[in-house]
């Protein structure tokens, strides 16, 4: 199944965590941190933070969210009965604050690869 793709940034992780805790208010903050790390493919929240802290502001890392891994990790913490469809829908529909595509960045990248006109000098 196709997974939602987002820019790997602290703002996007915080937005997803906030939305998930708003949807399921019984979830503890630390458990959500660990589950989100799992959903992004990390073994722990500390491992995810290590990579996140190494990224610069101009670095663009795009990552997929796996809602199944998130649900499995939350079940390991004792949260049962969470809807996979609801979490998947949340991941797809959430307006992430840090878009992985921006018109300005995309335009700059396209401009770098355009050939220089022969009569431009």
Protein Blocks (a to p, Z undefined) as FASTA:
>chain_A
ZZddddddfklmmmmmmmmmmmmmmbcfklmmmmmmmmnopabfklmmmmmmmpcfklcc
dddddfklmmmmmmmnopghiafklmmmmmmmpccfbdcbdfklmmmmmmmmpccdfklZ
Z
